[in-house]
Amino acid sequence: MARILYCWELGEDLGHISNFLPVALALRARGHTVIAALRELGRAETVFGPHGIPLLQAPVWLQPPSEAPHPPQSFAEMLIHFGFADPSGLTAMLRAWRNLLALADPDLMIADHGPTALLAARSCGVPSATYGAGFFLPPFTTPLPKLRPWLNIPAKRLFGNEQAVLAGANTALATFGAPPLETLADLYRGAEHFLMTYPELDQFAMRTSGEYRGVILSAPSGVAPEWPFGAGPKVFAYLKPQFADLEKLLTLLTAMDCRVLLYCGGLPARARADLSNSRIRISPRPYDIRRAAAECDLALCHAGHGTVAAILLAGKPLMLLPFQLEQFLLSQRVAQLGAGVFIDPDSREKDHAGALRALLTDSRFAANARAFAQKYSSAMQPQIIAAIAERCEKMLRADVGRDRHAPTALD
């Protein structure tokens, strides 16, 4: 049986690994060994530990170069923040990833937002696949797409920065005798792609090719929802403690007679007590999101892809409060779908009250969310998981006998 290495290189939060866990377990049930190399190990034990999946620390680029464009305006400029325009630094990262591949000795590598991992697999001849939401897999254009398409960014800037990234990647590849990339998009062309989203939720709305696999929800777990007593709307909220308008938003929900279940991981016990009342219950542990989504009338979150998908697949509308670009782009897509509203984090006048009133009184938001859920109701989770496992096995069969040039010892 085969050895499969799952890599999580870039991004935040446990959604990167919890949504892969069902696939890992399916592959293991078929007799394969699954190893995980992860960006963050601190909380990974709660996801992979109970299942005995071996864990490794993924190589991580810690400090953006001082010359990195801020904010990045293209996918290539985002890669500059992770060392791709620094030939020496990228060579060291590539060497570390190659060494990890030598230690893990995988027959297949699956990368979740893992550009350097993909570069290493290419340099070693290890079959690879990408896995994740649309933001982690850019359309194969030259130059790679803009991240803020509504801005008029000079083409000269985009082309120049992409050429710098391409030159950095090729310098690193040459160190190990690997063939160069002709375009930066070639980094992704050489892999299989598990695009784990739906067209409506793809941050790259301009994508013209690619097979959407759907969303794998986290395994049912968490605290059972116990709603506050009363008859007001049920609002499920999954928010961060650093959200500046947390107290203001809870005050508004109380005034609107909503019954609120809030998960706010890391919120101190004293703050939980101060913010709780007869209408608001705050849990220090995650709620069972599938049950909460099924039972609520409205959900609030920061537009993490997995949470948004779980709520929409339950047919419920969303109020989205994005923190960063990936979340902002997804919020725009949900608004275009007509299944929610979002608050622009850069807006000086944030009308939380108006957004809540619209969602609670305009039935079109809920109707559009139900239409989305009905459209994808036939895409059952076991079938999605099985299809990915079967495709992985097909890749493994196709690779039998292929010549590899992976390092047999540490570089």
SEKE-341602 format. One line per 2 residues: for each residue x, y, z of C-alpha. Coordinates in Angstrom, 2 decimals. Layout:
# SEKE-341602
X/Y/Z | ...
END
This chain:
# SEKE-341602
0.00/0.00/0.00 | 1.05/3.62/-0.53
2.42/6.38/1.69 | 0.55/9.69/1.32
1.90/12.98/2.71 | -0.60/15.75/3.43
1.02/19.21/3.67 | -0.43/22.44/5.02
1.97/25.31/4.34 | 0.13/28.68/4.27
-3.04/30.08/5.83 | -4.61/30.11/9.26
-7.02/28.15/11.45 | -7.83/24.48/11.75
-10.22/24.37/8.80 | -7.21/23.44/6.67
-6.84/20.13/8.47 | -10.29/19.33/9.87
-11.80/19.31/6.37 | -9.10/16.90/5.14
-9.51/14.48/8.05 | -12.40/12.51/6.46
-10.27/11.95/3.33 | -7.28/10.88/5.44
-9.43/8.34/7.25 | -10.90/7.05/3.98
-7.43/6.59/2.51 | -6.26/4.79/5.62
-9.32/2.52/5.51 | -8.16/1.51/2.04
-4.85/0.39/3.50 | -2.68/3.46/2.85
-0.45/5.26/5.34 | -1.23/8.96/5.79
1.34/11.36/7.28 | 0.64/15.05/7.95
3.19/17.90/7.77 | 1.46/20.96/9.22
2.07/24.67/9.52 | 0.60/24.80/13.03
0.92/21.89/15.42 | -0.44/23.59/18.53
-4.05/22.51/18.03 | -3.52/19.75/15.45
-3.50/17.09/18.14 | -7.21/17.66/18.72
-7.92/16.84/15.04 | -5.37/14.21/13.98
-4.11/12.96/17.35 | -7.14/10.82/18.28
-6.75/8.97/14.97 | -3.04/8.22/15.33
-2.00/10.10/12.19 | 1.75/10.83/12.38
2.52/14.55/12.57 | 5.52/16.52/11.29
6.32/20.23/11.40 | 6.09/21.78/7.95
8.83/24.25/6.94 | 7.45/27.75/7.51
8.58/31.13/6.14 | 8.43/33.39/9.19
9.30/36.93/8.09 | 8.04/38.74/4.97
10.87/40.49/3.08 | 11.03/44.22/3.71
10.50/44.91/0.00 | 7.37/42.75/-0.26
4.45/44.74/-1.75 | 1.89/45.59/0.92
-0.85/44.81/0.54 | -0.19/42.23/-2.19
-2.21/42.97/-5.32 | -1.74/39.67/-7.16
-1.21/36.01/-6.36 | 2.42/36.40/-7.40
2.88/39.34/-5.02 | 1.43/37.22/-2.23
4.15/34.65/-2.92 | 6.77/37.39/-2.46
5.61/37.59/1.16 | 6.63/33.95/1.54
10.13/34.19/0.10 | 9.56/33.49/-3.60
11.50/36.58/-4.74 | 14.40/35.79/-2.38
16.48/33.15/-4.22 | 18.65/32.32/-1.22
15.76/32.10/1.23 | 13.59/30.14/-1.19
16.44/27.71/-1.85 | 16.67/27.06/1.88
12.91/26.52/2.09 | 13.01/24.22/-0.94
15.88/22.28/0.63 | 13.87/21.86/3.84
10.83/20.61/1.94 | 12.97/18.20/-0.08
14.44/16.87/3.15 | 10.95/16.38/4.54
10.02/14.45/1.40 | 13.13/12.32/1.82
12.16/11.52/5.40 | 8.47/10.86/4.68
9.18/9.02/1.39 | 5.64/9.56/0.01
4.18/7.99/-3.10 | 1.82/10.98/-3.32
1.88/14.45/-1.78 | -1.33/16.43/-1.24
-0.73/20.14/-0.60 | -3.21/22.49/1.07
-2.11/26.03/0.12 | 1.42/24.73/-0.35
3.33/26.51/-3.14 | 6.80/25.66/-1.81
5.72/22.09/-1.13 | 4.58/21.85/-4.77
7.91/23.27/-5.92 | 9.73/20.61/-3.88
7.56/17.79/-5.22 | 8.23/19.00/-8.75
11.97/19.05/-8.10 | 11.85/15.48/-6.74
9.44/13.91/-9.21 | 6.90/13.12/-6.47
3.29/13.05/-7.78 | 1.31/15.85/-6.21
-2.16/17.27/-5.82 | -3.61/20.46/-4.41
-6.49/20.40/-1.95 | -8.57/23.30/-0.70
-10.87/26.19/-1.48 | -10.58/28.34/-4.59
-8.31/30.98/-3.07 | -5.49/28.44/-2.73
-5.46/27.52/-6.42 | -5.14/30.45/-8.83
-6.41/30.21/-12.40 | -3.56/29.28/-14.75
-3.10/32.70/-16.32 | -0.02/34.77/-17.07
0.31/36.87/-15.08 | -1.45/35.13/-12.21
-4.71/36.91/-11.30 | -5.13/40.11/-9.36
-6.39/39.67/-5.82 | -8.29/42.96/-5.87
-9.77/43.05/-9.38 | -11.68/46.25/-8.67
-8.40/48.20/-8.43 | -6.56/49.54/-11.46
-3.10/48.06/-10.90 | -0.52/48.83/-13.62
0.19/45.79/-15.78 | 3.91/46.64/-15.67
3.92/46.20/-11.89 | 2.09/42.85/-12.02
4.34/41.51/-14.78 | 7.54/42.71/-13.14
6.75/41.20/-9.76 | 5.67/37.92/-11.32
8.96/37.74/-13.23 | 10.85/38.30/-9.97
8.94/35.42/-8.35 | 9.52/33.19/-11.38
13.25/33.99/-11.34 | 13.45/33.16/-7.63
11.70/29.83/-8.14 | 13.91/28.88/-11.07
17.10/29.81/-9.22 | 16.05/27.52/-6.37
15.12/24.70/-8.76 | 18.43/25.00/-10.58
20.29/24.43/-7.31 | 18.94/20.88/-7.31
19.22/20.25/-11.04 | 15.45/20.45/-11.58
13.98/21.83/-14.82 | 12.77/25.46/-14.71
9.23/26.76/-14.83 | 8.35/28.52/-18.08
5.60/30.50/-16.37 | 4.64/30.79/-12.72
1.33/29.06/-13.48 | 3.37/25.95/-14.37
3.91/25.45/-10.63 | 0.23/24.45/-10.43
-0.20/22.86/-13.87 | 1.89/19.85/-12.93
-0.45/18.67/-10.17 | -3.86/17.09/-9.81
-6.38/19.48/-8.26 | -9.03/18.84/-5.66
-10.93/22.12/-5.84 | -12.97/21.81/-2.65
-15.64/24.43/-3.17 | -18.55/25.40/-5.43
-18.49/27.88/-8.34 | -20.58/30.36/-6.31
-18.00/30.34/-3.49 | -14.84/30.46/-5.60
-12.93/33.66/-4.80 | -11.57/33.64/-8.36
-14.83/34.32/-10.14 | -12.97/34.57/-13.46
-11.96/30.87/-13.39 | -12.92/29.21/-16.67
-11.69/25.66/-16.05 | -11.42/23.28/-13.14
-13.51/20.53/-11.58 | -15.37/21.65/-8.47
-15.46/18.75/-6.02 | -17.75/20.38/-3.45
-17.12/20.87/0.26 | -16.28/18.26/2.86
-17.64/19.39/6.19 | -15.85/18.63/9.43
-16.97/15.46/11.17 | -19.96/16.13/13.47
-18.60/17.16/16.85 | -18.79/19.93/19.40
-21.21/21.25/21.96 | -24.91/20.57/21.30
-26.83/23.83/20.74 | -29.06/24.85/23.66
-30.81/28.04/22.66 | -31.82/30.75/25.15
-35.48/30.67/26.14 | -37.91/32.79/24.14
-39.42/33.24/20.71 | -36.94/35.55/18.98
-34.81/34.62/15.94 | -32.05/32.09/16.56
-28.65/33.52/15.66 | -25.52/31.37/15.57
-22.27/33.35/15.81 | -18.69/32.17/15.35
-16.47/35.17/16.04 | -12.92/35.97/17.13
-12.18/37.61/20.50 | -10.12/40.30/18.72
-13.17/41.42/16.72 | -13.39/45.10/17.68
-17.18/45.35/17.39 | -17.98/42.18/19.35
-19.64/43.91/22.31 | -21.51/46.37/20.07
-22.86/43.54/17.93 | -24.03/41.50/20.93
-25.78/44.57/22.32 | -27.60/45.01/19.00
-28.68/41.38/18.91 | -30.02/41.60/22.44
-31.97/44.76/21.58 | -33.46/42.95/18.57
-34.69/40.16/20.86 | -32.49/37.57/19.16
-31.48/34.34/20.86 | -27.75/33.98/20.35
-25.30/31.11/20.60 | -21.75/32.40/20.31
-18.52/30.48/20.04 | -15.58/32.82/20.59
-12.47/30.69/21.09 | -9.91/32.24/23.42
-12.31/34.74/24.99 | -11.40/34.98/28.70
-13.91/33.57/31.19 | -14.48/37.01/32.73
-15.35/38.47/29.32 | -17.70/35.56/28.61
-19.51/36.26/31.87 | -19.70/40.02/31.20
-21.08/39.58/27.68 | -23.57/36.83/28.48
-27.20/37.51/29.38 | -30.58/35.81/29.15
-30.47/36.16/25.35 | -26.81/35.32/24.74
-24.95/32.11/25.56 | -21.22/31.98/24.95
-19.39/28.68/24.81 | -15.63/28.27/25.37
-15.81/25.19/23.12 | -16.96/24.97/19.49
-20.60/24.16/18.88 | -21.65/21.28/16.66
-21.77/23.47/13.56 | -24.03/21.15/11.59
-26.69/21.18/14.28 | -26.27/24.91/14.90
-26.60/25.61/11.17 | -29.70/23.41/10.90
-31.41/25.06/13.86 | -30.50/28.75/13.45
-32.32/31.41/11.44 | -29.18/33.44/10.74
-25.43/33.01/11.18 | -22.62/35.49/11.82
-18.96/34.72/11.12 | -15.75/36.11/9.68
-16.25/34.31/6.35 | -14.05/31.27/6.84
-14.75/29.03/3.87 | -15.75/25.92/5.83
-18.12/27.81/8.11 | -19.75/29.68/5.23
-20.23/26.44/3.30 | -21.74/24.65/6.31
-24.26/27.46/6.88 | -25.27/27.74/3.21
-25.60/23.99/2.81 | -28.08/24.18/5.69
-29.98/26.85/3.72 | -29.38/29.73/6.15
-28.36/33.33/5.37 | -25.18/34.97/6.64
-23.88/38.23/8.03 | -20.17/38.24/7.22
-17.49/40.20/9.06 | -14.26/39.57/7.16
-10.84/40.26/8.65 | -8.57/39.58/5.68
-8.58/39.43/1.90 | -9.51/35.77/1.41
-12.54/36.27/3.68 | -13.43/39.56/1.98
-13.45/37.96/-1.47 | -15.66/35.12/-0.23
-17.99/37.65/1.41 | -18.39/39.36/-1.94
-19.35/36.06/-3.55 | -21.99/35.33/-0.89
-23.42/38.83/-1.39 | -23.53/38.26/-5.16
-25.38/35.02/-4.46 | -27.95/37.05/-2.53
-27.59/34.79/0.51 | -26.02/37.29/2.88
-24.51/40.69/3.52 | -21.04/41.70/4.64
-19.46/44.59/6.49 | -16.41/46.09/4.78
-13.66/46.09/7.42 | -12.20/49.29/5.93
-15.49/51.18/6.09 | -15.62/54.07/8.57
-19.38/53.71/8.99 | -20.19/50.10/9.74
-23.97/49.68/9.72 | -24.31/46.47/11.72
-27.86/47.36/12.73 | -28.98/47.91/9.15
-27.40/44.67/8.00 | -29.08/42.69/10.79
-32.47/44.24/10.12 | -32.19/43.44/6.40
-31.32/39.81/7.06 | -34.07/39.38/9.63
-36.84/41.05/7.62 | -36.05/40.44/3.92
-37.03/36.86/3.10 | -35.02/36.88/-0.13
-31.76/36.22/1.72 | -33.08/33.02/3.29
-34.73/31.99/0.01 | -31.44/32.32/-1.88
-29.61/30.35/0.82 | -32.22/27.58/0.59
-31.85/27.54/-3.20 | -28.09/27.04/-2.82
-28.64/24.20/-0.35 | -31.17/22.53/-2.63
-28.86/22.83/-5.65 | -26.15/20.84/-3.88
-28.33/18.58/-1.75 | -27.51/15.54/-3.89
-23.74/15.92/-3.35 | -23.53/13.63/-0.34
-20.43/13.75/1.84 | -19.54/10.02/1.59
-19.63/10.18/-2.21 | -17.36/13.27/-2.32
-14.86/11.61/0.04 | -14.91/8.32/-1.87
-14.38/10.09/-5.21 | -11.26/11.84/-3.91
-9.86/8.63/-2.42 | -10.47/6.80/-5.70
-8.76/9.56/-7.70 | -5.74/9.38/-5.37
-5.52/5.65/-5.95 | -5.74/6.16/-9.71
-2.80/8.58/-9.48 | -0.85/6.03/-7.46
-1.50/3.29/-10.03 | -0.43/5.59/-12.86
2.84/6.33/-11.07 | 3.93/2.69/-10.71
7.35/2.24/-12.29 | 7.93/5.94/-12.93
11.50/7.12/-12.42 | 11.96/9.42/-9.44
14.85/11.66/-8.49 | 13.83/12.35/-4.91
16.75/12.62/-2.50 | 17.52/9.37/-0.76
19.37/11.26/1.97 | 19.10/14.75/3.39
20.24/17.51/1.03
END
